[in-house]
Amino acid sequence: MIAFLRGRVLRRLEQMLVVDCGGVGYEVHLPGFMRDAAPRLVDGLGETVELHISYHVSPNQPRPLLVGFLRGLEQEFFERFITVDGVGPTKAMKALVHPIETIADAIERKDIAFLRHLPGIGERTAEKIVAALHGKMAKYALLHSEAPAAPEGAPADFREEVLEVLTQQLGHRAAEARQMVEQALTRNPGIASAEDLFQEVYRAERGVPA
Protein backbone atom coordinates (compact mmCIF):
# COMPACT_ATOMS: atom_id res chain seq x y z
CA MET A 1 0.00 0.00 0.00
CA ILE A 2 1.20 3.52 -0.81
CA ALA A 3 0.40 6.29 1.70
CA PHE A 4 2.82 9.07 0.73
CA LEU A 5 4.91 10.04 -2.30
CA ARG A 6 7.72 12.55 -2.71
CA GLY A 7 9.11 13.04 -6.18
CA ARG A 8 9.52 15.10 -9.33
CA VAL A 9 6.55 15.92 -11.57
CA LEU A 10 7.20 14.30 -14.96
CA ARG A 11 3.89 14.97 -16.65
CA ARG A 12 0.67 16.87 -15.98
CA LEU A 13 -2.59 15.69 -17.50
CA GLU A 14 -6.04 17.17 -16.92
CA GLN A 15 -6.84 15.11 -13.83
CA MET A 16 -3.57 13.40 -13.07
CA LEU A 17 0.13 13.83 -12.34
CA VAL A 18 2.93 11.43 -13.15
CA VAL A 19 5.41 11.63 -10.27
CA ASP A 20 8.93 10.19 -10.51
CA CYS A 21 9.89 8.55 -7.22
CA GLY A 22 13.24 6.80 -7.39
CA GLY A 23 12.96 6.14 -11.09
CA VAL A 24 9.38 4.84 -10.95
CA GLY A 25 6.59 6.99 -12.42
CA TYR A 26 3.39 6.92 -10.35
CA GLU A 27 0.07 8.07 -11.80
CA VAL A 28 -1.60 10.19 -9.11
CA HIS A 29 -5.16 11.37 -9.67
CA LEU A 30 -6.30 14.73 -8.28
CA PRO A 31 -9.72 15.65 -6.86
CA GLY A 32 -11.36 18.73 -8.37
CA PHE A 33 -10.44 21.11 -5.54
CA MET A 34 -6.78 20.08 -5.81
CA ARG A 35 -6.67 20.88 -9.51
CA ASP A 36 -7.99 24.39 -8.85
CA ALA A 37 -6.28 25.18 -5.55
CA ALA A 38 -2.77 23.91 -6.25
CA PRO A 39 -1.34 25.81 -9.22
CA ARG A 40 2.16 24.53 -8.55
CA LEU A 41 0.87 21.04 -9.33
CA VAL A 42 -0.49 22.34 -12.61
CA ASP A 43 2.56 24.29 -13.76
CA GLY A 44 5.31 22.70 -11.72
CA LEU A 45 6.82 20.26 -14.20
CA GLY A 46 10.19 19.16 -12.93
CA GLU A 47 9.48 20.38 -9.39
CA THR A 48 9.40 18.14 -6.35
CA VAL A 49 6.01 17.54 -4.77
CA GLU A 50 4.92 15.79 -1.60
CA LEU A 51 1.53 14.09 -1.72
CA HIS A 52 -0.52 12.17 0.81
CA ILE A 53 -2.01 9.21 -1.05
CA SER A 54 -5.35 7.46 -0.73
CA TYR A 55 -4.72 4.04 -2.30
CA HIS A 56 -7.51 1.91 -3.75
CA VAL A 57 -7.62 -1.49 -5.41
CA SER A 58 -10.46 -4.02 -5.59
CA PRO A 59 -11.49 -7.14 -7.53
CA ASN A 60 -13.67 -4.91 -9.74
CA GLN A 61 -10.81 -2.43 -10.17
CA PRO A 62 -7.58 -4.45 -10.10
CA ARG A 63 -5.49 -1.53 -11.41
CA PRO A 64 -4.45 0.52 -8.34
CA LEU A 65 -5.96 4.00 -8.07
CA LEU A 66 -3.82 6.61 -6.28
CA VAL A 67 -5.53 9.84 -5.23
CA GLY A 68 -3.22 12.63 -4.11
CA PHE A 69 -3.60 15.41 -1.52
CA LEU A 70 -1.33 18.15 -0.22
CA ARG A 71 -2.40 17.63 3.40
CA GLY A 72 -3.08 14.57 5.52
CA LEU A 73 -6.40 15.99 6.73
CA GLU A 74 -7.63 16.24 3.15
CA GLN A 75 -6.78 12.57 2.61
CA GLU A 76 -8.50 11.70 5.89
CA PHE A 77 -11.64 13.59 4.86
CA PHE A 78 -11.67 11.83 1.46
CA GLU A 79 -11.47 8.42 3.09
CA ARG A 80 -14.38 9.27 5.38
CA PHE A 81 -16.37 10.67 2.46
CA ILE A 82 -16.09 7.43 0.47
CA THR A 83 -17.53 5.39 3.34
CA VAL A 84 -20.95 6.74 2.32
CA ASP A 85 -23.02 4.16 0.48
CA GLY A 86 -22.80 4.77 -3.26
CA VAL A 87 -19.80 7.15 -3.07
CA GLY A 88 -16.66 5.41 -4.29
CA PRO A 89 -13.21 6.90 -4.91
CA THR A 90 -13.90 7.84 -8.54
CA LYS A 91 -17.21 9.57 -7.76
CA ALA A 92 -15.65 11.34 -4.77
CA MET A 93 -12.77 12.70 -6.89
CA LYS A 94 -15.26 14.26 -9.29
CA ALA A 95 -17.56 15.54 -6.53
CA LEU A 96 -14.95 17.33 -4.42
CA VAL A 97 -14.73 20.51 -6.50
CA HIS A 98 -14.80 22.82 -3.45
CA PRO A 99 -12.27 22.97 -0.58
CA ILE A 100 -12.98 20.27 1.96
CA GLU A 101 -13.78 22.82 4.69
CA THR A 102 -16.63 24.13 2.52
CA ILE A 103 -18.07 20.66 1.94
CA ALA A 104 -17.59 19.64 5.57
CA ASP A 105 -19.40 22.80 6.68
CA ALA A 106 -22.29 22.01 4.33
CA ILE A 107 -22.55 18.50 5.81
CA GLU A 108 -22.62 19.87 9.36
CA ARG A 109 -25.32 22.38 8.36
CA LYS A 110 -27.26 19.60 6.59
CA ASP A 111 -27.23 21.71 3.44
CA ILE A 112 -28.70 19.17 1.01
CA ALA A 113 -29.19 21.85 -1.64
CA PHE A 114 -25.44 22.56 -1.75
CA LEU A 115 -24.39 18.92 -1.67
CA ARG A 116 -26.74 17.76 -4.41
CA HIS A 117 -25.13 20.22 -6.82
CA LEU A 118 -21.70 18.62 -6.44
CA PRO A 119 -20.83 16.75 -9.67
CA GLY A 120 -22.31 13.24 -9.58
CA ILE A 121 -24.13 13.81 -6.28
CA GLY A 122 -27.91 13.90 -6.56
CA GLU A 123 -30.59 14.45 -3.93
CA ARG A 124 -30.62 10.88 -2.62
CA THR A 125 -26.84 10.64 -2.34
CA ALA A 126 -26.68 14.07 -0.65
CA GLU A 127 -29.15 12.79 1.95
CA LYS A 128 -27.00 9.69 2.49
CA ILE A 129 -23.90 11.87 2.96
CA VAL A 130 -25.60 13.94 5.65
CA ALA A 131 -27.04 10.85 7.35
CA ALA A 132 -23.65 9.13 7.45
CA LEU A 133 -21.31 12.04 8.21
CA HIS A 134 -23.24 14.76 10.07
CA GLY A 135 -21.67 15.33 13.47
CA LYS A 136 -18.27 14.01 12.32
CA MET A 137 -17.08 16.87 10.11
CA ALA A 138 -16.34 19.69 12.57
CA LYS A 139 -12.57 19.15 12.47
CA TYR A 140 -12.49 19.47 8.69
CA ALA A 141 -14.88 22.43 8.62
CA LEU A 142 -12.41 24.37 10.80
CA LEU A 143 -9.56 23.90 8.33
CA HIS A 144 -7.81 27.07 7.15
CA SER A 145 -6.83 27.50 3.53
CA GLU A 146 -3.16 27.47 4.42
CA ALA A 147 -1.80 25.28 7.22
CA PRO A 148 1.60 23.86 8.14
CA ALA A 149 2.24 20.14 8.38
CA ALA A 150 1.81 18.55 11.78
CA PRO A 151 4.90 17.45 13.68
CA GLU A 152 5.14 13.94 15.02
CA GLY A 153 4.33 13.20 18.66
CA ALA A 154 1.36 11.88 20.59
CA PRO A 155 -0.81 14.38 22.52
CA ALA A 156 -1.27 13.90 26.26
CA ASP A 157 -5.07 13.85 26.25
CA PHE A 158 -7.99 14.71 23.99
CA ARG A 159 -7.71 18.45 24.80
CA GLU A 160 -4.08 18.48 23.75
CA GLU A 161 -5.01 16.47 20.67
CA VAL A 162 -7.53 19.13 19.67
CA LEU A 163 -5.06 21.95 20.36
CA GLU A 164 -2.42 20.21 18.25
CA VAL A 165 -4.77 19.72 15.31
CA LEU A 166 -6.09 23.30 15.53
CA THR A 167 -2.60 24.78 15.44
CA GLN A 168 -0.50 22.34 13.43
CA GLN A 169 -3.03 21.10 10.87
CA LEU A 170 -5.85 23.65 10.77
CA GLY A 171 -3.66 26.76 10.84
CA HIS A 172 -4.90 28.56 13.97
CA ARG A 173 -2.55 30.54 16.23
CA ALA A 174 -1.68 28.86 19.54
CA ALA A 175 -3.34 31.51 21.74
CA GLU A 176 -6.44 31.55 19.55
CA ALA A 177 -6.70 27.76 19.62
CA ARG A 178 -6.32 27.57 23.39
CA GLN A 179 -9.04 30.19 23.84
CA MET A 180 -11.36 28.26 21.49
CA VAL A 181 -10.83 25.07 23.51
CA GLU A 182 -11.21 26.74 26.91
CA GLN A 183 -14.41 28.48 25.87
CA ALA A 184 -15.83 25.25 24.45
CA LEU A 185 -15.11 23.39 27.69
CA THR A 186 -16.65 26.21 29.72
CA ARG A 187 -19.85 26.05 27.65
CA ASN A 188 -19.98 22.27 27.85
CA PRO A 189 -17.88 20.85 30.71
CA GLY A 190 -19.22 17.35 30.04
CA ILE A 191 -17.17 16.98 26.84
CA ALA A 192 -15.15 13.76 27.03
CA SER A 193 -13.73 13.19 23.54
CA ALA A 194 -11.80 15.03 20.85
CA GLU A 195 -14.64 14.73 18.34
CA ASP A 196 -17.15 16.25 20.77
CA LEU A 197 -14.72 19.07 21.53
CA PHE A 198 -14.21 19.80 17.83
CA GLN A 199 -17.99 19.82 17.44
CA GLU A 200 -18.41 22.40 20.23
CA VAL A 201 -15.63 24.60 18.83
CA TYR A 202 -17.19 24.38 15.37
CA ARG A 203 -20.65 25.36 16.65
CA ALA A 204 -19.26 28.48 18.29
CA GLU A 205 -17.08 29.50 15.35
CA ARG A 206 -19.82 29.01 12.74
CA GLY A 207 -22.81 29.96 14.89
CA VAL A 208 -24.45 26.57 14.39
CA PRO A 209 -27.08 25.65 17.01
CA ALA A 210 -26.63 22.48 19.02
N, C-alpha and C positions, 0 to 999 in steps of 0.2 A: 504493500500500500504506500502511496505517495502523499505526504502531508504538507510538504514545503519544497519550493524550488528556488534556487538562486542561480541566475545565469544570464547570458547575453541574448538579446532579442535578435533572432535571425531573419524573421519574416513577420509581417503584420497583414492579416487578412481582415475581412469585415468584422467577424465575430471571434477571432482567434489569433493567438500569438504562437509562434514557434520559438521556443527558448532552448538555447544550447547550454546544457549542463554537463560538463566534463566530456564533451564530444558527442553527446546524445541529444538529438532534437526532440523536445516534448511539445506536443500540441496542447495548448492550454486555452480553453474556451472562456469567454468573458461575458458575465451578465450585462444587461443593458446599461445599468447605472455605472458600471466600470468603464464601459466604452465611452461614455460621455464625460465622466468625472476624472479620468486619468489620462490627460493629453500626452504625458510622457510615454504611456504605453502605446499610443497611436503613432507618435512621431519619433520614438526613441530607438530606431534601428541601431544596433550595435551597442546600445547601453545595457548596463547590468540592472536587472530587476529582481525583486524578491517578492514571491507570491505564496500566500497560504492556499493550499489546494484541497478541494473537496473531490474525493476520488470515488468513482462509481463504475461498477461492472456487475453484470447479472447474466443469467442464462439467456434472457431475451436480448441482451445487449452485451455480447462477449467482448467487443472492442472497448477498452477502458476509456471513460470520459473523465477528463480533468477540468475542473472549473476553478478559475483563479481569482484571488482577492488580495487587496493590498493589506488588509488588517484581519487579524484572527477573529475579531468579533463579527465581521461581515461573513466570514466562513461559517461561524457558529450559527448566526441567524439563518443563513441559507439552509443549513442542515436541519434546523428546526422547521423551517418553512416547508421542506419537502416531506415532512412526516404527515402532512395533511393528506387525507384520502383524495386521490385523483391529481395530486400535484407532484410530478416527478422532477428529476433534475433538469431535463430539457425544457419542460413547461416553465419551471421556476426561472431559468436563465432568461427566457423571453419576457416573463412577467415583471421581473425586477428592473424596471426602467427608471425608478426614482430611488434616491438614497434610502438606505435601509431604515434610517431614523424616521423618515416620512411614512414609510409603509408600516413600521412598527407602531407609530403613533395612530395611524388610521385603524389598525387592529384593536388597539386599546380603547379607541373611541367608538368601536363598532361601526365604523363608517363603511357600510356595505356599498354605498354609491361610489365611493372612491375606488374601493378594491375591485369592483366588477368592471371597471374601465381599464384595469391593467391588461396588457395583451394576453389573450388566452384564458382570462379569468372571467367567467360569467357570474350571474347572480347566485346560482346554486353553489359554485365553488367558493365564492366570496363568503357565503354563509358558513360553509364548512371551515374556512380559514379562521373566521371569528370564533366559531364554536370550539375549535381545537387549540387556538393560541391566545385568546383573550386572557389577560391576567398574567401572561408570561413574557410580555414584550417590553416592559418598562425599561429594562437595562439598555435595550437597543434604541428605544425612543429617546433616550437621553444622550445619545452619541453626538459629539460635535463633528463638524465637517473635517477638521484637522485634529489629529490626536497622535501623540508619540506611542511607540511600541511599549508594551509592558515589560518590566524587568522580571527576571525569575525570582522565586521566593514565595513560600506559602504564608498567607495571612494568619494572624493569631486567632481571630474569631470572625463571625460573619460581619460584624461592623467594620473591622479592618479590611475584610474582603471587599466590601462595598466601597470603602474609601479608596482602596487601591485601584479598583476598576474605574471609579469616577475620575481619578486623577491621571492614571497611567494609560487607560484605554479610551476613556470618553472625553478627555481633554479639559477637564475642569481644574481650576487652581486649587491648591491644597486647602487654603483657608475657606474658600467657597464650598468645597466638598465637605469639609468637616462641619460647617454650619448647616448644610443641607441635611446631613445625617443626624446631627443633634436636634434640629427642629423636627425632623420626622419622628425620632424616638420620643420627643416631648409630646407630640400630638398623639402618638400611639405607643405607649410604653410596653404593650403586650407583644410587640414584634419579636419574633424568635428565629427568623431565617433571613438570609441575604435577599431572596426573591421578594419576600414581603416588604423588606426595607426599601428595595428598589421601587416597588410599587407605590409606597407611601411618598418617596421623594418625587417620583414621576407625577403623582396626583397634585402635589403642591406646585411643582414647576409649570405644569400645563393647565392647572385649574380644573382638573377632571374630578367630578364628585365620586365619592366612595361608593 
